[in-house]
Amino acid sequence: MKQRCHWCTDDPIYIAYHDNEWGIPVHEDTRLFEMLVLEGNQAGLSWLAILKKRENYRKAFDGFRPERVTRYNSKKMAELLANPGIVRNKAKIESAIQNARRVLKIQDDYGSLDSFLWRFVGGRPIQNAWKGPKEIPCQTKESDSMSRELKKRGFQFVGPKICYSFMQAVGMVNDHEISCFCYGRVKELGKTTLQQ
């Protein structure tokens, strides 16, 4: 039987996410924006609850294409607030629209969201070697720095803990426990994956 990180439950959605996504480096702007929105929406909820709504989010937010999300008006806002397939929290929905605008500005300034975000880890994943869940931090100096910079640029729902969870999700850090069968594979991917 495969050994996984302690946080991974026996829910098939969680297992698929852990095995095929978590910790694998992401450099595509749309996916990075998606994960920023989803991590922000998780605040106060479980990650599994968000994962179960993920496909609904993708439909509701036009595949997380920031250029489309920036154009959302009050009619679209009302539609999102009435959508039972997503978290119907006005502040979180407004933050996704606001953050989409900020993403376009970053793309203008840095060429891509990827270039901007990955510089917080020097363009290459940080390779950790945790033995158990108690060793894994909930924020780091890198996530503090990312949070400060994003807030300065007008992003919302991007506190240091949300940023660290985002960094784990998109492979900026390898936080698989060393006993997890994914640890070595993700470590190898980190050696070959540089910022695009």
N, C-alpha and C positions, 0 to 999 in steps of 0.2 A: 504494500500500500504506500502511495506517495505521501511524503511528509510535507506539510505546508506550514506557512506562518500561523502562529497561534490565533491571530485575529480572524482567520478565514473560517467561516462556519461551514456546515454541510449543505447550505443552500446552493443549488446548481448555478444560479446567477452569480453568486459570490465566488464560487469555485472558478467559473469561466473567466470572471474579471481578474481574479488573483493570478490564474495560470497564464492568461493570454495578453494581459494589458498592464497590470500594476507593475511599475518600475521599468517598463520598456520605454526607452527614449522616444519622445514625440517632438517632431520639428515642424509639423504642418500647422500653419496659423489658425485654420478653422478648428482643428482638434484642440489646440491650446486654448482658444477662446471658449470652446465647449466645456473644457475641464475647469476653467476659471469660473464660469457661470454655475456649473453643477456643484463645485466645491463650495461656492458662496451660498447656494441654495440649501446645502446640507446643514448649515448652521442651525443648531437646536434639534436636528433630526438625525436619523441613522443613515449611514452611507448606503445600506441595502435598500432603504426606502427610496432613495434617489435613483439608484441603479434600476429599480423596478419601473421607474417612470421615465427612464432615459430616452426610449424611443418616442414617447409622447412629447418630451422636450424637443427632440430633434425635429419633429413635425411642427410643433407650435412655434419654434424659433427659426424656421426656414433653414434647417441644417446648420445653424449657428454661423451663418455667413454674416459677418459684422456689418457689411455694407447694406444688407437688407434690414437688419435689426435696427440700425440707426434711423430708418425711415418710419418706424412704428409711430402711429398717431393714437389719439384717444379712443378711436373705434377699435383698433387692434388691442390696445391696453384692456378695454372692457372685455374683449373676446378672450384674452389670456386669463383675466381674473375669473371668468366663468368656466374655464377649462378644468374639469375634474382630473385630468391626466397629469397635471403638473402641481407644484406647490403654489397655491393661490394666495401668495403673500405680496401685497402691493409694493412694499419696499424692495423686495427681492426682484420682482419683475422690472420695476423702474431701474434698479441697479444694473440689470442685464443690458438695458437699452443705453443707459449712461456709459457703461463699460465698453459697449460696442463702439461708441463715438470715440472713446479714449484709445481703443485699439487702432482705429483708422489714423489717429494723430501719431501714435507710435510707429505705425507702418510708414507714415510720411517722414518721420524723424530718423528712424533706424533702418528702414528698408523692409523690416518684417517684425512681427511680434516675437518670433523665434529668436532673432538676433538680440532683441532687448532682454527677454527673459533669461536666456541661457548664459548671458554674461555674468549673472549672479553666482554661477558655479564655474566660471572660466571656460564655458563652452563644452565641458566634459563632465559626465556624471560623477558625483562623489561616491566612492565605494566604501560603504560601512561594513562591519563584520559583527553584527549583533548576535549574541547567543540566545537571548530571550526577549520577550516583549517589554519587560521592565527597563531594559537598557535603552530602548528607542525613545528619543526625545520627541516632544510635541511641537517644538520650535527650535530654531538654531539662529546663529548670527546671520546666515545667508537668507533665511526666511524673514528675519527682522528687517534686513536691508531691502529685500524685495517689497515687503509690505509698506515700508516707509516711502519708497520710490513710487509705488503704484498709488498710494494715497495722495502723495504730492501731485500726481498727475490727474487726480480726480476720480480714481476708481473707488468703488464701494464694495463692502463685504470682502475685504482683502486683508484681514488681520494676520499677524505672524503665524498663528496656528493654521488658519485656512491656507496661507501661502505654503506652509511646510507640507500639509496634506496634498496640496496641488503638486509640489515638487516631487513627492513620493510617487504620485499617480503618473506623472509624465516622464518619469525616469531621470530626473535631475539628481536624485539620490537613489542608491540601491539600499533599501531598508528591508529586503527579504532577510529573514533570519538565516544564519549559516547552515542550519539543519534543514532548511526548506529546499526542495528539489529545484526550485527556480533560481536560487541564489547564484550558482555558477554560470548558468546560461545568461542571466541578466548582467553579471560581471563581465562576461566575454563581450556582450553587446556594447557595454560601456567603453570597452577598450577600442572598439572599432567605430564608434559613433561620435562624430564631432559635430559641433554646431554647423548647420548648413550655411 
